[in-house]
């Protein structure tokens, strides 16, 4: 492993002992060429950003972004932009925590709060992972239904088998996982580039949508969708994931080595998240261009699929939409499993085999999806998909606050501690997230109704 004499000479307060390794089976396994040019080194470091970006284009994003575009036109593009900028900042902090301290966010949190609080936070994080997996289950089942006519209940059952896909990829090495994810991301991107082009959006209204409007805060229905977009964009499990997988690279565990790793990690992460931003924007733009003002009901993904081809006048539009949805669900499956392993080992130091970990998480997600589909059909799955993203948004503060605290602590981060402007920006972003979530909880508790 990477614990060597170079690391033991460091004085940062959180450098861990050799028995506490994040994702031990893949930690420090991806070779970085020592004497190489910029592009060779960048390609060696590139990959973790793509795995993180997957979480920003999972099926949950589709439900919220399509609903936002169909109901409010291009207005909520500003929410996607702000959410993505916050995500770029927080993911950079997450990567910095892992590279500098040799700990992932779950391990660092456990060390800071103790066993009981760590167990409570682990339960909350597991709920967030289940909510994420729920979106993947529903999204994949819907895609199978749209493409092959497989009933939703059977599709939900079939999704439990994707554990075999992950096991195959894990045996081939971490680079294989990253490569598959990149291919699937490219597929989703190309599909939506095509769909946006044929939808012919109104460019002036589109660009105006990136300018924040006060109406978003004052309109309860808009705010609810915005919280869903926030929860689907800035995802708590991604912060745990990123702080771990950046450690798969064989960078020198010295000050200079960490600086180099941080530089390339920053480029990799922001480039990948920029593509995720384009995809999320494209989904909302498609919803707005195709359905806003038409009076058509596209509150569910199935409705968007059925109406896309006749609305756009392109017969293949709906099929491509479903293909991208299936790619999105499979992509998110891979990262959800890795995160589940990271938080279980980090918070409660419990290690189980990856296939069992994956199966447990998937079964927990399948049960509510199966029950809701049985009772309410496709409409129920659409509502469940949207609410899964709001649950993620509510869990965000429990991951974000420790992350900002840890990376701002000079005793733990040394010279890598957050500079003043980063602290101000990070805490402002955190305050916005917490305030919006408090409003949501209070509103629901006081009124007893959904927004």
Secondary structure, DSSP 8 states (H G I E B T S, - for coil): ----HHHHT---TT---TT--TTTTTTT-B---SS--HHHHHHHHTTHHHHHHHGGGSHHHHHHHHHHHHHHTTTTHHHHHHHHHHHHHHHHHHHHHHHHHS--HHHHHHHHH-HHHHHHHHHHHHHHHHHHHHHHHHHHHHHHHHHH---HHHHHHHGGGGHHHHHHHHHH-HHHHHHHHHHHHHHHHHHHHHHHHHHT--HHHHHHTTS--THHHH-HHHHHHHHHHHHHHS-HHHHHHHHHHGGGB---SSHHHHHHHHHHHHHHHHHHHHHHHHHHHHHHHHHHHHHTTT----SSHHHHHHHHHHHHT-TTHHHHHHHHHHHHHHHHHHHHHHHHHHHHHHHH-----HHHHHHHHHHHHHHHHHHHHHHHHHHHHHHHHHHHHHHHHHHHHHHHHHHHHHHH-HHHHGGGS--HHHHHHHHHHHHHHHHHHHHHHHHHHHH-S--
